Every structure is written in C-alpha cells, then in structure tokens.
Amino acid sequence: MPQLDIFTFMSQIFWLICSLSLIFVFINYYFLPLVYSSLKVRLIKNIDLYKNLDILRKDKNKLLNQYDFLIKMYVRENSLLIRNINYEVETYNCINLKNINKNSIDEISNVTSRSSCF
C-alpha cells in the first residue's frame, strides 16, 4: 500500500511542517500587525468620537436651553402685541359703532322730521 510507505510519508510530513510554518510566519509577521494597527487606530478614533460626543451633548443642552428661553420670550412679547392689537381693534369697532349709531339716529331723525312736515 503506497499510503503507508514510510519514505513518502516522511516527505509529506516535511512539506506539511514547511507549509504550516510559512503560514504561521505570514500570519504572525504580516497579517496580525496589520490587524493590530487597524484595531488600535479604530480604538483611538472611537475614544476621540466619544470625547466629541460628550462635548456635543453639552452644546446641545446649552442650545436647547437658549432656544427655549427665546421661544418663551417671543411668545410673551407676541401675546402682549396681540392683546394690544385686539384692544385697538375693539376700540376702533366701538367708536365706529357709535358713529354708525349716531348717523343712523340722525338719518332716522331727518326722515321722521321730513315726514312730519308733510
């Protein structure tokens, strides 16, 4: 049986050890340093991103507080403006109604006075 022949068996073991050694050297001295450096760079970037994220969260809260303050201030100012405009419109309408009533009464008086003459 050629599979169990000791001379070919030793050759196969030799080439197996050589090929596995080459694969080990390639992985250990080329591939693993690349992976290690990539992971290191990624870790450094993540640390920087988390630092920036904290800064952005603080800025976000600060901006939201400023925005809320401005919205409240503008709502207060506009509500006062709307009240003033509403008061002016009511005053104008009241004055116009009085004038209309006065003119109507004068018209009616004129009409009745003319009709009484006849």
C-alpha positions as CSV (number, residue, x, y, z in Angstrom):
1,M,0.0,0.0,0.0
2,P,1.5,3.3,-1.1
3,Q,-0.3,5.4,1.6
4,L,1.6,3.7,4.3
5,D,5.0,3.7,2.7
6,I,7.4,5.3,5.1
7,F,9.5,7.1,2.5
8,T,6.6,9.1,1.1
9,F,5.1,9.5,4.5
10,M,8.2,11.4,5.7
11,S,8.1,13.7,2.7
12,Q,4.5,14.6,3.3
13,I,5.2,15.4,6.9
14,F,8.2,17.6,5.9
15,W,6.1,19.6,3.4
16,L,3.2,19.9,5.9
17,I,5.6,21.3,8.5
18,C,7.1,23.7,5.9
19,S,3.8,24.9,4.6
20,L,2.3,25.4,8.1
21,S,5.5,27.2,9.2
22,L,5.2,29.6,6.2
23,I,1.5,30.2,7.0
24,F,2.4,30.9,10.7
25,V,5.2,33.3,9.7
26,F,2.9,35.1,7.2
27,I,0.1,35.4,9.7
28,N,2.3,36.3,12.7
29,Y,4.6,38.9,11.0
30,Y,2.4,40.4,8.3
31,F,-1.3,39.9,8.9
32,L,-1.5,40.2,12.7
33,P,0.4,43.5,12.8
34,L,-2.0,45.0,10.2
35,V,-5.0,43.9,12.2
36,Y,-3.4,45.2,15.4
37,S,-2.7,48.6,13.9
38,S,-6.1,48.8,12.4
39,L,-7.7,48.0,15.8
40,K,-5.5,50.5,17.5
41,V,-6.4,53.3,15.1
42,R,-10.1,52.4,15.4
43,L,-9.9,52.5,19.2
44,I,-8.2,55.9,19.1
45,K,-10.9,57.2,16.8
46,N,-13.6,55.8,19.0
47,I,-12.1,57.5,22.0
48,D,-12.0,60.8,20.2
49,L,-15.5,60.4,19.0
50,Y,-16.8,59.7,22.5
51,K,-15.0,62.8,23.7
52,N,-16.5,64.8,21.0
53,L,-19.9,63.3,21.7
54,D,-19.8,64.5,25.3
55,I,-18.9,68.0,24.1
56,L,-21.7,67.9,21.5
57,R,-24.2,66.7,24.1
58,K,-23.3,69.6,26.4
59,D,-23.5,72.0,23.5
60,K,-26.9,70.5,22.5
61,N,-28.3,71.1,26.0
62,K,-27.0,74.6,26.1
63,L,-28.5,75.4,22.7
64,L,-31.8,73.8,23.7
65,N,-32.0,76.0,26.8
66,Q,-31.2,79.1,24.8
67,Y,-33.9,78.1,22.2
68,D,-36.4,77.5,24.9
69,F,-35.7,80.9,26.5
70,L,-36.0,82.7,23.2
71,I,-39.3,80.9,22.4
72,K,-40.7,81.8,25.8
73,M,-39.6,85.4,25.3
74,Y,-41.1,85.7,21.8
75,V,-44.3,84.1,22.9
76,R,-44.6,86.6,25.8
77,E,-43.8,89.6,23.5
78,N,-46.2,88.4,20.8
79,S,-49.0,87.7,23.3
80,L,-48.7,91.3,24.5
81,L,-48.7,92.5,21.0
82,I,-51.8,90.5,20.2
83,R,-53.5,91.8,23.3
84,N,-52.7,95.4,22.3
85,I,-53.9,94.9,18.7
86,N,-57.0,93.2,20.0
87,Y,-57.7,96.2,22.3
88,E,-57.1,98.7,19.5
89,V,-59.5,96.8,17.2
90,E,-62.2,96.6,19.8
91,T,-61.7,100.4,20.5
92,Y,-61.9,101.1,16.8
93,N,-65.0,99.0,16.4
94,C,-66.7,100.6,19.4
95,I,-66.0,104.1,18.0
96,N,-67.3,103.1,14.6
97,L,-70.4,101.5,16.0
98,K,-71.1,104.7,18.0
99,N,-70.6,106.8,14.8
100,I,-72.8,104.4,12.9
101,N,-75.5,104.6,15.6
102,K,-75.3,108.3,15.7
103,N,-75.5,108.6,11.9
104,S,-78.4,106.2,11.9
105,I,-80.2,108.1,14.6
106,D,-79.6,111.3,12.7
107,E,-80.9,109.8,9.5
108,I,-83.9,108.5,11.2
109,S,-84.5,111.9,12.8
110,N,-84.2,113.5,9.4
111,V,-86.5,111.1,7.8
112,T,-89.1,111.5,10.6
113,S,-88.8,115.2,10.5
114,R,-89.4,115.4,6.8
115,S,-92.3,113.0,7.0
116,S,-93.9,115.0,9.8
117,C,-93.8,118.1,7.6
118,F,-95.9,116.5,5.0
